[in-house]
Amino acid sequence: MSTVVIVGSQWGDEGKGKVIDYLSKEADVVVRGQGGNNAGHTVVVGDEKYALHLIPSGILYADTMNIIGNGIVFDPEGFLNEIDGLIKKGISVDNIKISDRAHVIFPYHKEIDRLKEEERGKDKIGTTKKGIGPCYMDKVERSGIRICDLIDEDVFEEIFTKQMKRKNTIIEKIYNAKPLDGDAILNDYKNYAKKIKRYVDDTGVLVNSAVRENKKVLLEGAQGTLLDIDFGTYPYVTSSHPVSGGFSIGAGIGPNKIEEVLGICKAYTTRVGKGPFVTELNDEIGDRIREQGHEFGTTTGRARRCGWLDTVVVKYAARVNGMTSFALMLLDVLSGFDKIKICTSYKYEDKIIHDYPASLKVLEKCQPVYEEFDGWNEDITSCTSYEELPENAKKYIERLEELVGVPAKIISIGPKRSQTIIRSSIF
């Protein structure tokens, strides 16, 4: 048995796509278990760039099974567009399976998402308006529509008609907006159902069979620990569990089946949208990190907020996820800085705190306590081993290992697959 979970150890956008792609060449099965097409992984293969949203990154390997698990909220239109884009690039899509238990996103979810965000005004959360939260709301409210319902035409029409009526009432009476055309949506989704039916399966059975047969299973995380609905900077979070425990539910396997939890950690910190960010740099250094790191969202194109690496956050992620190791990403972005800082704790009023607090009121008053390191000017993007890295880069990495408490098994020094230093095997 060899089952590995990939999790983001910050606010997402840590570079998970590259690591997942790198490990997918060894994996027999790659699974997405939470979120929807509000997340995205960018994978660079040669000169070709692939922006993946719903479809697991293992799709770039012909022999890898790619599973969209039951914990996903599934946008059929987005999925089919992604499929078309892959086919145009010559990528086979025959090795995709969609859970029959996954919940389906409809236009009314997106419309309510948009209207609710507008209603929040200055208190906007920063949602992508892709209907993710409202779809999870229906799931928890027990009024959602699953894939197994969507592909059963008689069942689908009956439950959709009732749901559409309810949603239009909300759109009209609460938000004073125009109702949606239910008949047109019904027709579109019947067509979507016909196209996706061939991909649908009981994916929990498939994943557990793979584990039982000692296949290499990669559980592909989206977003990050600080966006978890329970453990993130609530309410500026996503609507699901992007932590390692989320995969037990989202993929349908027992927690005792997970062997390795690899946290993905940027060599600095970024986040998108509102919420407290203790190490944020609203100056020329933050701008320089953003430009050198090309810090703009895969899904939204939004500029990311940037700051020095915060190990209070990463240590918190290590605890919550049970991280056994981490991958340090985008180390090359820090080349050329005279001085580099790591946040090791927070100062809150007259106290030093080492654990990440729940209260946003507390977080907004926290000041970073930094350790400063000498930087390096060498171009590290062509290094092929850890030993080739500049001494100051190695000192930075080794201090991070001490602070986080787990080893850095992977060091990424550029966007290409070849620009990856593997210090210890993952599978």
C-alpha positions as CSV (number, residue, x, y, z in Angstrom):
1,M,0.0,0.0,0.0
2,S,1.3,3.5,-0.9
3,T,-1.2,6.3,-0.4
4,V,0.0,9.9,-0.4
5,V,-2.1,13.0,0.3
6,I,-1.0,16.4,-1.1
7,V,-2.2,19.4,0.9
8,G,-1.6,23.1,0.7
9,S,0.1,24.4,3.9
10,Q,-0.9,28.0,3.4
11,W,-3.8,29.8,1.6
12,G,-3.6,27.8,-1.6
13,D,-1.6,28.6,-4.7
14,E,1.5,27.0,-3.2
15,G,2.5,25.1,-6.3
16,K,0.6,21.9,-5.6
17,G,0.0,21.4,-9.4
18,K,3.6,20.9,-10.2
19,V,4.2,18.4,-7.3
20,I,1.1,16.5,-8.2
21,D,2.1,16.4,-11.8
22,Y,5.6,15.2,-10.9
23,L,4.3,12.5,-8.6
24,S,1.5,11.5,-11.0
25,K,4.0,9.9,-13.3
26,E,4.6,7.3,-10.6
27,A,0.9,7.0,-9.5
28,D,-1.6,4.5,-10.6
29,V,-4.6,6.6,-9.4
30,V,-4.9,10.4,-8.8
31,V,-8.0,11.6,-6.8
32,R,-9.6,15.0,-6.3
33,G,-11.7,14.9,-3.2
34,Q,-13.0,18.4,-2.4
35,G,-13.8,21.8,-3.8
36,G,-14.8,22.4,-7.4
37,N,-13.6,24.5,-10.3
38,N,-13.0,27.4,-8.0
39,A,-9.6,25.9,-7.6
40,G,-6.9,25.5,-10.2
41,H,-3.5,23.8,-10.8
42,T,-1.1,25.1,-13.4
43,V,1.2,22.4,-14.8
44,V,4.1,23.2,-17.2
45,V,5.2,20.4,-19.6
46,G,8.0,21.5,-21.9
47,D,6.7,24.8,-23.4
48,E,3.1,23.8,-22.9
49,K,1.1,25.1,-19.9
50,Y,-2.0,23.3,-18.7
51,A,-4.5,25.1,-16.4
52,L,-6.6,22.3,-14.7
53,H,-9.6,23.0,-12.5
54,L,-11.8,20.0,-11.9
55,I,-9.8,17.3,-13.7
56,P,-6.9,15.7,-11.7
57,S,-3.4,16.4,-12.8
58,G,-2.8,12.8,-13.6
59,I,-4.7,13.3,-16.8
60,L,-1.4,14.2,-18.5
61,Y,-0.3,10.5,-18.1
62,A,-2.1,8.0,-20.3
63,D,-1.9,5.1,-17.9
64,T,-3.1,7.0,-14.8
65,M,-6.7,6.7,-13.6
66,N,-8.1,10.1,-12.7
67,I,-11.0,10.2,-10.1
68,I,-13.3,13.1,-9.3
69,G,-14.5,12.0,-5.9
70,N,-17.7,12.2,-4.0
71,G,-16.5,15.3,-2.0
72,I,-16.4,17.4,-5.1
73,V,-19.1,19.8,-6.2
74,F,-19.3,19.3,-10.0
75,D,-19.9,21.8,-12.7
76,P,-20.8,19.9,-15.8
77,E,-20.3,22.8,-18.2
78,G,-16.9,23.6,-16.7
79,F,-15.9,19.9,-16.9
80,L,-16.9,19.6,-20.5
81,N,-15.1,22.8,-21.5
82,E,-12.0,21.4,-19.7
83,I,-12.4,18.1,-21.6
84,D,-12.6,19.9,-24.9
85,G,-9.4,21.9,-24.2
86,L,-7.5,18.8,-23.3
87,I,-8.6,16.9,-26.4
88,K,-7.6,19.9,-28.6
89,K,-4.1,19.5,-27.1
90,G,-4.0,15.8,-27.9
91,I,-4.6,14.6,-24.3
92,S,-6.6,11.4,-23.9
93,V,-9.6,11.8,-21.5
94,D,-10.6,8.1,-21.5
95,N,-9.1,7.6,-18.0
96,I,-11.5,9.9,-16.0
97,K,-14.0,8.7,-13.5
98,I,-16.7,10.9,-11.8
99,S,-18.3,9.8,-8.5
100,D,-22.0,9.1,-8.8
101,R,-22.3,10.7,-5.3
102,A,-20.8,14.1,-6.1
103,H,-23.2,17.0,-6.0
104,V,-23.9,19.1,-9.1
105,I,-23.5,22.9,-9.5
106,F,-26.4,24.6,-11.4
107,P,-26.7,28.2,-12.7
108,Y,-28.9,29.1,-9.8
109,H,-26.0,28.3,-7.4
110,K,-23.8,30.7,-9.4
111,E,-26.5,33.4,-9.5
112,I,-27.1,33.2,-5.7
113,D,-23.4,33.2,-5.1
114,R,-23.1,36.4,-7.2
115,L,-26.1,38.1,-5.6
116,K,-25.0,37.2,-2.0
117,E,-21.5,38.5,-2.6
118,E,-23.0,41.8,-4.0
119,E,-25.2,42.0,-0.9
120,R,-22.2,41.8,1.4
121,G,-20.9,45.1,0.0
122,K,-17.6,46.1,1.7
123,D,-17.7,42.8,3.7
124,K,-17.3,40.7,0.5
125,I,-15.6,37.3,1.2
126,G,-13.9,37.2,-2.2
127,T,-15.8,34.2,-3.6
128,T,-15.1,33.2,-7.2
129,K,-18.9,33.3,-7.9
130,K,-18.8,29.7,-9.3
131,G,-21.6,28.5,-7.1
132,I,-19.4,26.4,-4.8
133,G,-20.7,27.6,-1.5
134,P,-24.4,27.5,-2.4
135,C,-24.0,24.0,-3.8
136,Y,-22.4,22.8,-0.6
137,M,-25.3,24.5,1.3
138,D,-27.8,22.5,-0.7
139,K,-25.8,19.3,0.1
140,V,-25.8,20.0,3.8
141,E,-29.5,21.1,3.7
142,R,-30.2,17.8,2.0
143,S,-31.8,19.4,-1.1
144,G,-28.9,18.9,-3.5
145,I,-28.8,17.0,-6.8
146,R,-26.2,14.4,-7.2
147,I,-24.5,13.0,-10.3
148,C,-26.5,9.7,-10.0
149,D,-29.7,11.9,-10.0
150,L,-28.5,13.9,-13.0
151,I,-28.0,10.9,-15.2
152,D,-31.4,9.4,-14.4
153,E,-33.6,11.5,-16.7
154,D,-36.9,10.8,-14.9
155,V,-35.5,11.4,-11.4
156,F,-33.6,14.5,-12.5
157,E,-36.5,16.3,-14.1
158,E,-38.7,15.8,-11.1
159,I,-36.3,17.0,-8.4
160,F,-34.8,19.8,-10.6
161,T,-38.2,21.3,-11.3
162,K,-38.9,21.5,-7.5
163,Q,-35.5,22.9,-6.8
164,M,-35.6,25.4,-9.6
165,K,-38.9,26.8,-8.3
166,R,-37.4,27.2,-4.8
167,K,-34.3,28.9,-6.1
168,N,-36.2,31.4,-8.3
169,T,-38.3,32.3,-5.3
170,I,-35.1,33.2,-3.4
171,I,-33.7,35.1,-6.4
172,E,-36.9,37.1,-6.8
173,K,-38.1,37.6,-3.2
174,I,-34.9,38.0,-1.3
175,Y,-32.5,39.5,-3.9
176,N,-35.1,41.3,-6.1
177,A,-33.5,39.9,-9.2
178,K,-34.8,38.3,-12.4
179,P,-35.7,34.6,-12.2
180,L,-33.7,32.1,-14.3
181,D,-35.1,30.2,-17.2
182,G,-35.7,26.8,-15.7
183,D,-36.7,25.1,-19.0
184,A,-33.5,26.2,-20.7
185,I,-31.4,25.0,-17.8
186,L,-33.2,21.7,-17.7
187,N,-32.5,21.1,-21.4
188,D,-28.9,22.1,-21.1
189,Y,-28.3,19.7,-18.1
190,K,-30.1,16.8,-19.9
191,N,-27.5,17.3,-22.7
192,Y,-24.7,17.5,-20.2
193,A,-25.9,14.3,-18.5
194,K,-25.7,12.4,-21.8
195,K,-22.1,13.5,-22.4
196,I,-20.8,12.8,-18.9
197,K,-22.6,9.5,-18.3
198,R,-19.8,7.4,-19.7
199,Y,-17.4,8.8,-17.0
200,V,-19.6,8.1,-14.0
201,D,-18.8,5.3,-11.5
202,D,-18.8,4.3,-7.9
203,T,-15.4,5.9,-7.3
204,G,-15.2,4.9,-3.6
205,V,-15.0,1.3,-4.7
206,L,-12.3,2.1,-7.3
207,V,-10.1,4.0,-4.8
208,N,-10.4,1.3,-2.1
209,S,-9.7,-1.5,-4.7
210,A,-6.6,0.4,-5.7
211,V,-5.4,0.7,-2.1
212,R,-6.1,-3.0,-1.4
213,E,-4.2,-4.0,-4.5
214,N,-1.1,-2.0,-3.3
215,K,-1.3,0.5,-6.1
216,K,0.1,3.9,-5.8
217,V,-2.7,6.3,-5.0
218,L,-2.2,10.1,-5.0
219,L,-4.9,12.2,-3.3
220,E,-4.7,15.6,-4.9
221,G,-5.5,18.5,-2.6
222,A,-6.9,21.8,-3.8
223,Q,-6.7,25.2,-2.1
224,G,-5.0,25.2,1.3
225,T,-5.2,24.6,5.0
226,L,-5.9,28.2,5.9
227,L,-9.0,28.1,3.6
228,D,-10.5,25.1,5.4
229,I,-14.1,25.7,6.6
230,D,-13.1,24.7,10.1
231,F,-9.4,25.5,10.4
232,G,-9.1,28.5,8.1
233,T,-9.4,32.2,8.6
234,Y,-13.2,32.0,8.8
235,P,-15.3,33.4,7.2
236,Y,-12.6,34.1,4.5
237,V,-12.5,30.4,3.6
238,T,-13.7,27.9,1.1
239,S,-16.8,25.7,1.7
240,S,-15.0,22.3,2.1
241,H,-12.1,20.6,3.9
242,P,-8.8,20.9,1.9
243,V,-7.0,19.3,4.9
244,S,-5.8,15.7,4.9
245,G,-8.8,14.5,6.9
246,G,-11.1,15.8,4.1
247,F,-9.9,13.0,1.9
248,S,-11.3,10.2,4.1
249,I,-14.7,11.6,3.3
250,G,-14.1,13.2,-0.1
251,A,-12.5,10.1,-1.6
252,G,-14.3,7.5,0.5
253,I,-11.4,5.8,2.2
254,G,-10.5,5.2,5.9
255,P,-7.9,7.6,7.5
256,N,-5.8,4.5,8.3
257,K,-5.2,4.0,4.6
258,I,-3.2,7.3,4.3
259,E,0.5,6.8,4.7
260,E,2.2,10.0,3.7
261,V,0.9,13.6,4.0
262,L,3.1,16.0,1.9
263,G,2.5,19.6,2.7
264,I,3.2,22.1,-0.2
265,C,4.8,25.3,1.1
266,K,5.8,28.3,-0.9
267,A,9.2,29.8,0.0
268,Y,7.2,33.0,0.8
269,T,3.5,33.5,1.6
270,T,0.6,34.6,-0.6
271,R,-3.2,34.8,-0.4
272,V,-6.1,35.9,-2.5
273,G,-9.1,37.8,-1.2
274,K,-9.8,39.4,2.1
275,G,-8.7,38.3,5.6
276,P,-5.8,38.8,8.0
277,F,-2.3,38.2,6.6
278,V,0.3,38.9,9.3
279,T,3.4,38.9,7.1
280,E,1.9,40.8,4.1
281,L,4.2,43.3,2.5
282,N,2.5,46.3,1.0
283,D,5.7,47.8,-0.3
284,E,8.3,47.4,-3.1
285,I,9.4,44.0,-1.7
286,G,5.9,42.6,-1.9
287,D,5.6,44.0,-5.4
288,R,8.9,42.4,-6.4
289,I,7.9,39.0,-5.0
290,R,4.6,39.2,-6.9
291,E,6.3,40.1,-10.2
292,Q,9.1,37.5,-9.9
293,G,6.7,34.8,-8.7
294,H,4.0,35.7,-11.3
295,E,1.5,35.7,-8.5
296,F,-1.8,35.9,-10.3
297,G,-4.6,33.4,-9.8
298,T,-4.9,30.4,-12.2
299,T,-8.7,30.5,-12.0
300,T,-9.4,34.2,-11.5
301,G,-6.4,36.1,-12.7
302,R,-6.5,38.1,-9.5
303,A,-3.2,39.5,-8.1
304,R,-2.2,37.7,-5.0
305,R,-1.2,39.4,-1.8
306,C,2.5,38.6,-1.0
307,G,4.7,38.5,2.1
308,W,7.5,36.7,3.8
309,L,7.2,33.1,4.8
310,D,5.1,32.6,7.9
311,T,6.1,29.5,9.8
312,V,3.3,30.0,12.4
313,V,1.0,29.2,9.6
314,V,3.0,26.3,8.3
315,K,3.5,24.7,11.7
316,Y,-0.3,25.0,12.2
317,A,-0.8,23.2,8.9
318,A,1.7,20.5,9.9
319,R,-0.3,19.9,13.1
320,V,-3.8,20.0,11.5
321,N,-2.8,17.7,8.6
322,G,-0.4,15.4,10.3
323,M,2.2,16.4,7.7
324,T,5.0,13.9,7.4
325,S,7.1,16.0,5.0
326,F,6.9,19.2,2.9
327,A,7.8,20.4,-0.5
328,L,9.4,23.8,-0.7
329,M,8.2,25.6,-3.8
330,L,9.3,28.7,-5.8
331,L,12.6,29.0,-4.0
332,D,14.1,30.5,-7.1
333,V,11.8,33.6,-6.7
334,L,13.9,34.6,-3.7
335,S,17.1,34.7,-5.7
336,G,18.6,38.2,-5.7
337,F,17.2,39.5,-2.4
338,D,20.0,40.8,-0.1
339,K,18.0,39.8,3.0
340,I,15.2,37.3,3.5
341,K,13.0,37.0,6.5
342,I,11.0,34.1,8.1
343,C,8.2,34.8,10.6
344,T,8.8,32.5,13.6
345,S,6.1,33.8,16.0
346,Y,3.6,36.7,16.5
347,K,3.6,39.6,18.9
348,Y,0.0,40.2,20.2
349,E,-0.2,43.1,22.6
350,D,2.5,42.3,25.2
351,K,2.6,38.5,24.5
352,I,4.5,36.3,22.0
353,I,2.3,33.6,20.5
354,H,3.5,30.6,18.6
355,D,0.1,29.0,17.7
356,Y,-2.2,30.3,15.1
357,P,-5.3,31.9,16.7
358,A,-8.9,31.5,15.6
359,S,-10.0,35.1,16.2
360,L,-9.7,37.5,13.3
361,K,-9.7,40.3,15.8
362,V,-6.6,38.9,17.4
363,L,-4.9,38.1,14.1
364,E,-5.5,41.6,12.8
365,K,-3.5,43.0,15.8
366,C,-0.7,40.5,15.5
367,Q,2.8,41.6,14.4
368,P,5.3,39.3,12.8
369,V,8.4,38.3,14.8
370,Y,11.1,37.7,12.1
371,E,14.4,36.0,11.8
372,E,16.6,37.5,9.1
373,F,18.9,35.6,6.7
374,D,21.4,36.6,4.1
375,G,20.1,36.0,0.6
376,W,21.8,34.7,-2.5
377,N,22.4,36.1,-6.0
378,E,23.1,32.9,-7.8
379,D,20.7,31.6,-10.5
380,I,19.5,28.3,-8.9
381,T,17.1,27.2,-11.7
382,S,19.7,24.8,-13.2
383,C,20.7,23.1,-10.0
384,T,20.3,19.3,-10.1
385,S,21.0,18.4,-6.5
386,Y,20.6,19.8,-3.0
387,E,24.4,20.1,-2.7
388,E,24.5,22.5,-5.7
389,L,22.3,25.1,-4.0
390,P,24.0,28.2,-2.5
391,E,25.0,27.9,1.1
392,N,22.6,30.6,2.1
393,A,19.7,28.8,0.4
394,K,20.5,25.6,2.2
395,K,20.6,27.5,5.5
396,Y,17.2,28.9,4.8
397,I,15.8,25.4,4.0
398,E,17.4,23.8,7.1
399,R,16.0,26.5,9.4
400,L,12.5,25.9,7.9
401,E,12.8,22.2,8.6
402,E,13.7,23.0,12.3
403,L,10.8,25.4,12.6
404,V,8.1,23.2,10.9
405,G,9.4,20.0,12.5
406,V,9.3,17.8,9.3
407,P,11.8,17.3,6.5
408,A,11.7,19.1,3.1
409,K,11.7,16.1,0.8
410,I,11.2,18.2,-2.4
411,I,12.7,21.5,-3.5
412,S,11.3,23.3,-6.5
413,I,13.6,25.8,-8.3
414,G,11.5,26.6,-11.4
415,P,8.2,25.8,-13.1
416,K,9.4,22.9,-15.2
417,R,9.3,19.2,-14.2
418,S,13.1,19.1,-14.6
419,Q,13.6,22.0,-12.1
420,T,12.8,19.8,-9.1
421,I,15.2,18.4,-6.5
422,I,14.0,15.2,-4.8
423,R,15.8,14.7,-1.5
424,S,13.8,11.6,-0.5
425,S,11.3,9.3,-2.2
426,I,7.6,10.0,-1.6
427,F,6.1,6.8,-3.0
